Amino acid sequence: MRAALQHIRVRQSRFLAHPLFDELQPGRPLEEVLAFAPRLSFWVMCFQDVLRLNAQRVQDAELSQLMRRHRAEERGHDHWFFEDLAELTGRAPRLEEPWGRAHESTRDASYALLAEVLRPMDDRLRVLLVLALESTSHAFFSRVAALAQAAGAAGRLKYFAPHHMEAEEEHEVFEEQMEAMLNAIEMSPALEAEALALVDRVYAAFHSMFDGLCAAPGVRQASVSGRAMLAAHA
């Protein structure tokens, strides 16, 4: 499984080259820089179900315990998100907004990630899926946390602030446990190929989602689509 874990690190590095990260720079009002934030709503809500459904489908007792513990540590982060939205935009989002056209790319990516969870999958790949998701989170939140800190907003925000990044860092030891367990597992060539493909699909979904976020008001339109970026790095 070492090859798959290394592949996550490679894909995370490529993900950081997405145009959206170029926009996460200090110098403008935080509300302007994070203008795309409401378009994350559908994924933030879906993420909790992704973790729940994935954990439910793990058969191995030890791996199941790891997945359930991870899910427990992620609970409540969606509440931070909606509190921050109210702080940044001055209002709570309306229930129907995440189903609007402006949110289509986020919904499409969320459905793609839900589809991964719902298909038959080896338990070890379910752990790998969680690690791939976490790697995208670390890439994103490390940037927005620094941005909030620089803007002096760390005290009034939770999701888009060091508060969230600190919570992520608290279960890094737990993620290291998952990685160590997977590193000790020998994989057949067929399972290794499936693992690499899974990581690629996770990152393809996030590239697509971030392309859509780049279309939010105040955010530069992405010049390269997620699919084009994948092709360029293939």
Long-range contacts (C-beta under 8 A, 24 or more apart in sequence): 1-124, 1-128, 1-182, 1-183, 1-185, 1-187, 1-192, 1-195, 2-183, 3-187, 3-192, 3-195, 3-196, 4-128, 4-182, 4-187, 4-192, 4-195, 4-196, 4-198, 4-199, 5-128, 5-131, 5-179, 5-182, 5-183, 7-195, 7-196, 7-199, 7-200, 8-128, 8-131, 8-132, 8-135, 8-199, 9-135, 11-132, 11-135, 11-199, 11-200, 11-202, 11-203, 12-135, 12-136, 12-138, 12-139, 14-203, 14-229, 14-233, 15-136, 15-139, 15-203, 15-206, 15-207, 16-139, 17-229, 18-207, 18-210, 18-222, 18-229, 19-210, 19-214, 19-220, 19-222, 19-223, 19-224, 20-210, 20-213, 20-214, 20-219, 20-222, 21-139, 21-143, 22-220, 23-214, 23-219, 23-220, 24-143, 24-144, 24-147, 25-147, 26-147, 26-150, 26-151, 29-151, 30-88, 30-147, 30-148, 30-151, 30-153, 31-88, 31-89, 32-218, 33-147, 33-218, 34-88, 34-144, 34-147, 34-160, 35-216, 35-217, 35-218, 35-219, 36-213, 36-214, 36-216, 36-218, 36-219, 37-84, 37-85, 37-88, 37-89, 37-160, 38-85, 38-89, 38-93, 38-97, 38-216, 39-102, 39-103, 39-105, 39-106, 39-212, 39-213, 39-216, 40-81, 40-106, 40-213, 41-81, 41-82, 41-85, 41-93, 41-97, 41-98, 41-103, 41-106, 42-98, 42-99, 42-103, 42-106, 42-107, 42-110, 43-106, 43-109, 43-110, 43-209, 44-77, 44-78, 44-81, 45-78, 45-98, 46-110, 46-113, 46-114, 47-74, 47-78, 47-133, 48-74, 48-75, 48-78, 49-114, 50-113, 50-114, 50-117, 50-133, 51-130, 53-114, 53-117, 53-118, 54-117, 54-126, 54-129, 54-130, 57-117, 57-121, 57-126, 58-123, 58-126, 58-127, 59-123, 60-123, 62-181, 63-123, 63-124, 63-126, 63-127, 63-181, 64-123, 66-127, 66-174, 66-177, 66-178, 66-181, 67-126, 67-127, 67-130, 69-174, 70-130, 70-171, 70-174, 70-178, 73-167, 73-170, 73-171, 73-174, 77-159, 77-164, 77-167, 80-158, 80-159, 80-163, 80-164, 81-159, 83-158, 83-159, 84-157, 84-158, 84-159, 84-160, 84-161, 87-156, 87-157, 88-157, 88-160, 102-215, 102-216, 103-212, 104-212, 105-208, 105-209, 105-211, 105-212, 105-213, 105-215, 106-209, 106-212, 106-213, 108-208, 108-209, 109-205, 109-206, 109-208, 109-209, 109-212, 110-205, 110-209, 112-201, 112-204, 112-205, 112-208, 113-202, 113-205, 116-198, 116-201, 116-202, 122-191, 122-194, 124-182, 124-185, 124-187, 124-191, 124-195, 125-191, 125-194, 125-195, 125-198, 127-178, 127-181, 127-182, 128-182, 128-195, 128-198, 128-199, 129-198, 129-202, 130-178, 131-175, 131-178, 131-179, 131-182, 132-198, 132-199, 132-202, 132-203, 133-202, 134-168, 134-175, 136-202, 136-203, 136-206, 137-168, 138-168, 141-165, 141-168, 200-230, 203-230, 204-230
